[in-house]
């Protein structure tokens, strides 16, 4: 009966690379799983879209079977978006809204405007420009209702 218990472990590593077996062994060793196999599965799952970006994986363990799910943070979503479209440190308003939609389920904000502000805060700390404006000035424009944000998505 002990093996049927569901366990959840979070692993953070660079996408596309095999996670360090020593780190994985400490986290998943007590559950009787092979760190090498989990590391290879991690690399396969993250190779295509998250190559070179630090990403978090939710590892659900049920009856000695591991199920991997990518749980990206806002910063990793921003880095991925910049990699896809090539312009370093510049995002469009559409890209900002797209990332905010993805993050909305994890956010504690009641309104979508708050989620956009959270993403802008991360942009500010990463030094990313939105439509060639600094993130702080873009945030002020949103607060002053100079830029319209959809109420709900």
C-alpha angles and dihedrals in degrees: 000000000000092000094058093066114113114234127187123205127178119215124189119198144131113290119247093021129098107257115240110275092216092058093044093047091060093050104038103021094089089058093057097248128138111251091204093055093046090049091053092047088050091052093048094048094049101035099089105045107012103042110156095000121113106242137173121235123200107218113199114194118200121167093341091309119119124213118192125207126176113235104184122198122224092258093053090048090051092048091049092049091051091049092052096053099034103227108119116222096358126103130177123231089250091056090049091053091046092054091044090055090054093049096044094091092057096043125098092210117119096210129047089235088066091053090052089051090052091053090047089054089057090047089053093053091046093048095241121157122219112212088339093304124114112254093243094054090045089051091052090051090054092048091050090049092241088128118047118228119193112254095227137357 
